[in-house]
């Protein structure tokens, strides 16, 4: 939880109970996700401004902590209430603009070592789990601020078909042959036909009589071979190495 240590050191004089430390950690998670604190209490005060710090008086009520936040892009305005119920803290967060509400219940002892409130390096535990609970229970349901949404990494390059023989091509219609794709000029492409199950390349070592360049009218292995191969046994356009003479009147 990078950045929490200086915040904790700044807030340490106000931290007297385990729930204070937990609120401090929750506050920093909201800061990390693009929110800034406006102040404490339900209603705005004079001269409020966005801050990464906790506001004055944030820890005054040990039973109900009330903090207000706004996203950096001003799209979200959150009202957070952290309510203590015995040894648990119920977080209730509402976006005042959309009226969406999210809540999470945390057992204080699962994340705070009460005997180490003076030592930042020992006071928190299970921090990764705490981050996940805040992210999945509050940030995600309410919507991440602009610029904080996780983006899928972009592909570094678009690999052409001819350079990636193991990619599956679009499904071909019944009875259609796979489109012919020219071989790369690279000498390392030799044998590429053997890697291409759809037979759209050349240069392999498996002989395909149906693609030898000699016309074979009327031969379509996908329609089956009477008495030997049922229709559909050979996928349309697939390379086919016959196990015997095909057609009528053909010599061995």
C-alpha positions as CSV (number, residue, x, y, z in Angstrom):
1,X,0.0,0.0,0.0
2,X,2.6,2.5,-1.2
3,X,1.9,6.0,0.0
4,X,0.0,4.9,3.1
5,X,3.0,5.1,5.3
6,X,3.5,8.9,5.2
7,X,-0.3,9.4,5.5
8,X,-0.3,7.1,8.6
9,X,2.6,9.1,10.1
10,X,0.7,12.3,9.6
11,X,-2.5,11.0,11.1
12,X,-0.8,9.0,13.9
13,X,-1.6,11.5,16.7
14,X,-5.3,11.1,16.0
15,X,-5.2,7.3,15.9
16,X,-6.1,5.8,19.2
17,X,-8.2,2.8,18.3
18,X,-7.9,-0.1,15.8
19,X,-10.9,1.2,13.8
20,X,-9.0,4.6,13.3
21,X,-6.2,2.7,11.6
22,X,-8.6,0.8,9.4
23,X,-10.4,4.0,8.3
24,X,-7.0,5.4,7.4
25,X,-6.3,2.4,5.2
26,X,-9.7,2.6,3.6
27,X,-9.2,6.3,2.9
28,X,-5.9,5.7,1.2
29,X,-7.5,3.0,-1.1
30,X,-10.0,5.6,-2.3
31,X,-7.2,8.0,-2.9
32,X,-5.4,5.4,-5.0
33,X,-8.4,4.9,-7.1
34,X,-8.7,8.5,-8.1
35,X,-10.8,10.1,-5.3
36,X,-9.9,13.0,-3.1
37,X,-11.4,13.8,0.3
38,X,-13.6,16.9,0.6
39,X,-14.2,16.8,4.4
40,X,-15.9,15.1,7.3
41,X,-19.7,15.0,8.0
42,X,-22.7,14.8,5.8
43,X,-22.8,18.4,4.7
44,X,-20.1,20.4,2.9
45,X,-18.3,23.2,4.8
46,X,-16.9,26.5,3.6
47,X,-13.8,26.7,1.4
48,X,-13.6,22.9,0.9
49,X,-11.0,21.6,-1.5
50,X,-9.9,18.2,-2.7
51,X,-7.2,16.6,-0.6
52,X,-5.3,13.4,-0.2
53,X,-5.2,13.9,3.6
54,X,-7.8,13.1,6.1
55,X,-9.8,16.2,7.2
56,X,-9.8,17.7,10.7
57,X,-12.1,15.9,13.1
58,X,-12.3,12.7,10.9
59,X,-11.9,10.5,14.0
60,X,-14.1,12.5,16.4
61,X,-16.9,9.9,16.4
62,X,-15.5,6.4,17.1
63,X,-18.8,4.7,16.3
64,X,-19.7,6.4,13.0
65,X,-17.0,7.9,10.7
66,X,-18.5,10.1,8.0
67,X,-16.3,11.3,5.1
68,X,-17.1,12.8,1.7
69,X,-15.0,12.3,-1.5
70,X,-15.1,13.5,-5.1
71,X,-13.3,11.9,-8.1
72,X,-10.6,13.9,-9.8
73,X,-12.8,14.3,-12.9
74,X,-15.7,15.4,-10.7
75,X,-17.9,12.6,-12.1
76,X,-18.5,10.9,-8.7
77,X,-19.2,12.3,-5.3
78,X,-19.2,9.8,-2.5
79,X,-20.6,9.9,1.0
80,X,-18.8,7.2,3.1
81,X,-20.1,6.1,6.5
82,X,-18.0,3.6,8.5
83,X,-20.2,2.2,11.2
84,X,-18.8,0.1,14.1
85,X,-21.0,-2.9,15.1
86,X,-19.2,-4.7,17.9
87,X,-15.9,-5.9,16.3
88,X,-16.9,-5.2,12.7
89,X,-17.0,-2.2,10.5
90,X,-19.8,-1.7,8.1
91,X,-18.8,0.5,5.2
92,X,-21.8,2.2,3.4
93,X,-20.9,4.3,0.4
94,X,-23.3,6.3,-1.8
95,X,-22.6,8.2,-5.0
96,X,-24.8,11.3,-4.5
97,X,-25.2,11.9,-8.2
98,X,-26.2,8.4,-9.4
99,X,-27.7,7.4,-6.0
100,X,-25.9,4.1,-6.3
101,X,-25.0,2.4,-3.0
102,X,-22.4,-0.1,-2.1
103,X,-21.5,-1.7,1.2
104,X,-18.8,-3.9,2.7
105,X,-18.5,-5.4,6.1
106,X,-14.9,-5.8,7.5
107,X,-13.8,-7.6,10.7
108,X,-11.3,-5.0,12.2
109,X,-9.1,-7.7,13.7
110,X,-8.6,-9.3,10.2
111,X,-6.7,-6.2,9.1
112,X,-5.4,-4.4,12.1
113,X,-3.0,-5.4,14.9
114,X,-4.3,-3.3,17.8
115,X,-1.1,-3.7,19.9
116,X,1.0,-2.1,17.2
117,X,-0.8,1.2,16.5
118,X,2.5,3.0,17.0
119,X,4.3,0.9,14.4
120,X,3.2,1.3,10.8
121,X,5.1,-1.7,9.6
122,X,3.2,-3.9,12.0
123,X,-0.2,-2.3,12.4
124,X,-1.6,-3.6,9.1
125,X,-2.1,-7.2,8.0
126,X,-3.8,-8.9,5.1
127,X,-3.4,-5.7,3.1
128,X,-3.8,-7.4,-0.3
129,X,-7.1,-8.9,0.9
130,X,-8.2,-5.5,2.2
131,X,-7.4,-3.8,-1.1
132,X,-9.5,-6.5,-3.0
133,X,-12.4,-6.1,-0.7
134,X,-12.5,-2.3,-1.2
135,X,-12.0,-2.6,-4.9
136,X,-14.6,-5.3,-5.5
137,X,-17.1,-4.0,-2.9
138,X,-17.0,-0.3,-3.4
139,X,-14.9,0.9,-6.4
140,X,-16.3,-1.6,-8.9
141,X,-20.0,-1.3,-8.1
142,X,-19.9,2.5,-8.1
143,X,-17.7,2.8,-11.2
144,X,-14.0,3.7,-11.3
145,X,-13.2,7.4,-12.0
146,X,-12.1,8.3,-15.5
147,X,-8.5,7.3,-16.2
148,X,-8.6,4.7,-13.5
149,X,-10.4,2.0,-15.3
150,X,-8.2,-1.0,-16.1
151,X,-7.4,-1.1,-19.8
152,X,-6.6,-4.3,-21.7
153,X,-3.0,-4.2,-23.1
154,X,-2.9,-3.5,-26.8
155,X,-1.3,-6.1,-29.1
156,X,2.2,-5.1,-30.0
157,X,1.8,-6.2,-33.6
158,X,-0.9,-7.8,-35.8
159,X,0.5,-11.1,-36.8
160,X,-0.5,-11.9,-40.4
161,X,-2.0,-15.2,-41.3
162,X,1.0,-16.2,-43.3
163,X,3.3,-15.7,-40.3
164,X,1.1,-17.6,-37.9
165,X,0.0,-21.0,-39.3
166,X,-1.4,-22.2,-36.0
167,X,-4.2,-19.6,-35.9
168,X,-7.7,-20.9,-36.9
169,X,-9.1,-19.1,-39.9
170,X,-12.8,-18.0,-40.2
171,X,-15.2,-20.9,-40.6
172,X,-15.7,-21.8,-44.3
173,X,-19.2,-22.5,-45.7
174,X,-20.0,-26.2,-46.4
175,X,-18.4,-27.4,-49.6
176,X,-16.0,-24.5,-49.8
177,X,-12.3,-24.8,-50.0
178,X,-10.1,-22.9,-47.6
179,X,-8.7,-19.8,-49.4
180,X,-5.3,-20.0,-50.8
181,X,-2.7,-17.9,-48.9
182,X,0.7,-17.3,-50.5
183,X,3.7,-18.6,-48.7
184,X,6.1,-16.2,-47.1
185,X,9.4,-15.7,-49.0
186,X,11.4,-16.6,-45.9
187,X,13.4,-19.8,-46.3
188,X,12.3,-20.8,-42.8
189,X,8.7,-21.2,-44.2
190,X,9.7,-24.6,-45.7
191,X,7.5,-27.2,-44.2
192,X,4.9,-24.6,-43.1
193,X,2.2,-26.7,-44.9
194,X,2.6,-29.4,-42.3
195,X,1.8,-26.9,-39.6
196,X,-1.4,-25.7,-41.3
197,X,-4.3,-28.1,-40.7
198,X,-6.3,-26.3,-43.4
199,X,-3.8,-26.7,-46.1
200,X,-3.8,-23.1,-47.3
201,X,0.0,-22.9,-47.6
202,X,2.6,-24.7,-49.7
203,X,5.9,-26.2,-49.0
204,X,5.0,-29.2,-46.9
205,X,6.1,-32.8,-47.0
206,X,2.6,-34.4,-47.0
207,X,1.4,-35.2,-50.5
208,X,-2.2,-34.2,-51.3
209,X,-3.3,-35.7,-54.6
210,X,-6.3,-33.3,-54.8
211,X,-4.0,-30.3,-54.7
212,X,-1.2,-31.5,-56.9
213,X,-2.2,-29.1,-59.7
214,X,-3.8,-31.8,-61.8
215,X,-7.6,-31.3,-62.3
216,X,-9.8,-33.9,-60.6
217,X,-13.3,-33.0,-61.6
218,X,-16.1,-34.2,-59.4
219,X,-13.9,-35.1,-56.5
220,X,-15.0,-33.7,-53.2
221,X,-13.9,-35.8,-50.2
222,X,-16.2,-33.8,-47.9
223,X,-19.2,-35.5,-49.7
224,X,-17.8,-38.9,-48.7
225,X,-16.6,-41.9,-50.7
226,X,-19.3,-44.5,-51.4
227,X,-18.7,-47.7,-49.4
228,X,-15.6,-46.4,-47.6
229,X,-16.1,-42.8,-46.2
230,X,-19.4,-41.4,-44.9
231,X,-20.4,-37.8,-45.9
232,X,-18.9,-35.2,-43.6
233,X,-16.0,-37.3,-42.4
234,X,-13.6,-34.9,-44.1
235,X,-14.3,-31.3,-43.1
236,X,-14.9,-28.9,-46.1
237,X,-11.6,-27.6,-47.5
238,X,-9.4,-29.8,-45.3
239,X,-6.3,-31.5,-46.8
240,X,-7.1,-35.2,-47.4
241,X,-4.7,-38.0,-48.0
242,X,-6.8,-40.8,-49.6
243,X,-6.2,-44.3,-48.4
244,X,-7.1,-45.8,-51.8
245,X,-8.0,-44.8,-55.4
246,X,-10.8,-42.2,-55.5
247,X,-13.4,-42.3,-58.2
248,X,-14.5,-44.8,-60.8
249,X,-12.0,-46.3,-63.2
250,X,-8.9,-45.0,-61.5
251,X,-6.0,-47.3,-61.4
252,X,-3.9,-47.9,-58.3
